[in-house]
Amino acid sequence: MKSGNVFWMEIPKAIIASAANIEEGSTLQIKPEGLGKFTIKLAK
């Protein structure tokens, strides 16, 4: 089982790779919802 630090360090790589088309000025919010679960919200 990964530690919280490792888990959160690995997420940004996926976000950068999959969210390269996000408009400038947008805010990407990550909300943890328990072990290994999280939601990503895009706010303009």
Distance bins in CASP14 RR format, pairs under 12 A and 6 or more apart:
PFRMAT RR
TARGET T0000
AUTHOR 0000-0000-0000
RMODE 2
METHOD distances of the structure
MODEL  1
1 7 0 0 0 0 1 0 0 0 0 0 0
1 35 1 0 0 1 0 0 0 0 0 0 0
1 36 0 0 0 0 1 0 0 0 0 0 0
2 8 0 0 0 0 1 0 0 0 0 0 0
2 9 0 0 0 0 1 0 0 0 0 0 0
2 10 1 0 0 1 0 0 0 0 0 0 0
2 11 0 0 0 0 0 1 0 0 0 0 0
2 35 0 0 0 0 1 0 0 0 0 0 0
2 36 0 0 0 0 1 0 0 0 0 0 0
3 9 0 0 0 0 1 0 0 0 0 0 0
3 10 0 0 0 0 0 1 0 0 0 0 0
3 35 0 0 0 0 0 1 0 0 0 0 0
3 36 0 0 0 0 0 1 0 0 0 0 0
4 10 0 0 0 0 1 0 0 0 0 0 0
4 11 0 0 0 0 0 1 0 0 0 0 0
4 32 0 0 0 0 1 0 0 0 0 0 0
4 34 0 0 0 0 0 1 0 0 0 0 0
4 35 0 0 0 0 1 0 0 0 0 0 0
4 36 0 0 0 0 1 0 0 0 0 0 0
4 38 0 0 0 0 0 1 0 0 0 0 0
5 11 0 0 0 0 0 1 0 0 0 0 0
6 36 0 0 0 0 0 1 0 0 0 0 0
7 13 0 0 0 0 0 1 0 0 0 0 0
7 14 0 0 0 0 0 1 0 0 0 0 0
7 30 0 0 0 0 0 1 0 0 0 0 0
7 32 0 0 0 0 1 0 0 0 0 0 0
7 34 0 0 0 0 0 1 0 0 0 0 0
7 35 0 0 0 0 1 0 0 0 0 0 0
7 36 1 0 0 1 0 0 0 0 0 0 0
7 37 0 0 0 0 0 1 0 0 0 0 0
7 38 0 0 0 0 1 0 0 0 0 0 0
8 14 0 0 0 0 0 1 0 0 0 0 0
8 15 0 0 0 0 0 1 0 0 0 0 0
8 30 0 0 0 0 1 0 0 0 0 0 0
8 32 0 0 0 0 1 0 0 0 0 0 0
8 36 0 0 0 0 0 1 0 0 0 0 0
8 38 0 0 0 0 1 0 0 0 0 0 0
9 15 0 0 0 0 0 1 0 0 0 0 0
10 16 0 0 0 0 0 1 0 0 0 0 0
10 17 0 0 0 0 0 1 0 0 0 0 0
10 36 0 0 0 0 0 1 0 0 0 0 0
10 38 0 0 0 0 0 1 0 0 0 0 0
11 17 0 0 0 0 0 1 0 0 0 0 0
11 18 0 0 0 0 0 1 0 0 0 0 0
11 19 0 0 0 0 0 1 0 0 0 0 0
11 28 0 0 0 0 0 1 0 0 0 0 0
11 30 1 0 0 1 0 0 0 0 0 0 0
11 31 0 0 0 0 0 1 0 0 0 0 0
11 32 0 0 0 0 1 0 0 0 0 0 0
11 36 0 0 0 0 1 0 0 0 0 0 0
11 37 0 0 0 0 0 1 0 0 0 0 0
11 38 1 0 0 1 0 0 0 0 0 0 0
11 39 0 0 0 0 0 1 0 0 0 0 0
11 40 0 0 0 0 1 0 0 0 0 0 0
12 18 0 0 0 0 0 1 0 0 0 0 0
12 19 0 0 0 0 1 0 0 0 0 0 0
12 28 0 0 0 0 1 0 0 0 0 0 0
12 30 0 0 0 0 1 0 0 0 0 0 0
12 40 0 0 0 0 0 1 0 0 0 0 0
13 19 0 0 0 0 0 1 0 0 0 0 0
13 20 0 0 0 0 0 1 0 0 0 0 0
14 20 0 0 0 0 0 1 0 0 0 0 0
14 28 0 0 0 0 0 1 0 0 0 0 0
14 30 0 0 0 0 0 1 0 0 0 0 0
14 38 0 0 0 0 0 1 0 0 0 0 0
14 40 0 0 0 0 1 0 0 0 0 0 0
15 22 0 0 0 0 1 0 0 0 0 0 0
15 26 0 0 0 0 0 1 0 0 0 0 0
15 28 1 0 0 1 0 0 0 0 0 0 0
15 29 0 0 0 0 0 1 0 0 0 0 0
15 30 1 0 0 1 0 0 0 0 0 0 0
15 38 0 0 0 0 0 1 0 0 0 0 0
15 40 1 0 0 1 0 0 0 0 0 0 0
15 41 0 0 0 0 0 1 0 0 0 0 0
15 42 0 0 0 0 0 1 0 0 0 0 0
16 22 0 0 0 0 1 0 0 0 0 0 0
16 28 0 0 0 0 1 0 0 0 0 0 0
18 28 0 0 0 0 0 1 0 0 0 0 0
18 40 0 0 0 0 1 0 0 0 0 0 0
18 42 0 0 0 0 0 1 0 0 0 0 0
19 26 0 0 0 0 1 0 0 0 0 0 0
19 27 0 0 0 0 0 1 0 0 0 0 0
19 28 1 0 0 1 0 0 0 0 0 0 0
19 29 0 0 0 0 0 1 0 0 0 0 0
19 30 0 0 0 0 0 1 0 0 0 0 0
19 40 0 0 0 0 1 0 0 0 0 0 0
19 41 0 0 0 0 0 1 0 0 0 0 0
19 42 1 0 0 1 0 0 0 0 0 0 0
20 28 0 0 0 0 0 1 0 0 0 0 0
21 42 0 0 0 0 0 1 0 0 0 0 0
22 28 1 0 0 1 0 0 0 0 0 0 0
22 29 0 0 0 0 0 1 0 0 0 0 0
22 40 0 0 0 0 0 1 0 0 0 0 0
22 41 0 0 0 0 0 1 0 0 0 0 0
22 42 1 0 0 1 0 0 0 0 0 0 0
22 43 0 0 0 0 0 1 0 0 0 0 0
22 44 0 0 0 0 1 0 0 0 0 0 0
23 42 0 0 0 0 1 0 0 0 0 0 0
23 43 0 0 0 0 0 1 0 0 0 0 0
23 44 1 0 0 1 0 0 0 0 0 0 0
24 44 0 0 0 0 0 1 0 0 0 0 0
25 42 0 0 0 0 0 1 0 0 0 0 0
25 43 0 0 0 0 1 0 0 0 0 0 0
25 44 1 0 0 1 0 0 0 0 0 0 0
26 40 0 0 0 0 0 1 0 0 0 0 0
26 41 0 0 0 0 0 1 0 0 0 0 0
26 42 1 0 1 0 0 0 0 0 0 0 0
26 43 1 0 0 1 0 0 0 0 0 0 0
26 44 1 0 1 0 0 0 0 0 0 0 0
27 40 0 0 0 0 0 1 0 0 0 0 0
27 41 0 0 0 0 1 0 0 0 0 0 0
27 42 1 0 0 1 0 0 0 0 0 0 0
27 43 1 0 1 0 0 0 0 0 0 0 0
27 44 1 0 0 1 0 0 0 0 0 0 0
28 38 0 0 0 0 0 1 0 0 0 0 0
28 39 0 0 0 0 0 1 0 0 0 0 0
28 40 1 0 0 1 0 0 0 0 0 0 0
28 41 1 0 0 1 0 0 0 0 0 0 0
28 42 1 0 1 0 0 0 0 0 0 0 0
28 43 0 0 0 0 1 0 0 0 0 0 0
28 44 0 0 0 0 0 1 0 0 0 0 0
29 38 0 0 0 0 0 1 0 0 0 0 0
29 39 0 0 0 0 1 0 0 0 0 0 0
29 40 1 0 0 1 0 0 0 0 0 0 0
29 41 1 0 1 0 0 0 0 0 0 0 0
29 42 1 0 0 1 0 0 0 0 0 0 0
29 43 1 0 0 1 0 0 0 0 0 0 0
29 44 0 0 0 0 0 1 0 0 0 0 0
30 36 0 0 0 0 0 1 0 0 0 0 0
30 37 0 0 0 0 0 1 0 0 0 0 0
30 38 1 0 1 0 0 0 0 0 0 0 0
30 39 1 0 0 1 0 0 0 0 0 0 0
30 40 1 0 1 0 0 0 0 0 0 0 0
30 41 1 0 0 1 0 0 0 0 0 0 0
30 42 0 0 0 0 0 1 0 0 0 0 0
30 43 0 0 0 0 0 1 0 0 0 0 0
31 37 0 0 0 0 1 0 0 0 0 0 0
31 38 1 0 0 1 0 0 0 0 0 0 0
31 39 1 0 1 0 0 0 0 0 0 0 0
31 40 1 0 0 1 0 0 0 0 0 0 0
31 41 1 0 0 1 0 0 0 0 0 0 0
31 43 0 0 0 0 0 1 0 0 0 0 0
32 38 1 0 1 0 0 0 0 0 0 0 0
32 39 0 0 0 0 1 0 0 0 0 0 0
32 40 0 0 0 0 0 1 0 0 0 0 0
33 39 1 0 0 1 0 0 0 0 0 0 0
33 40 0 0 0 0 0 1 0 0 0 0 0
33 41 0 0 0 0 0 1 0 0 0 0 0
END
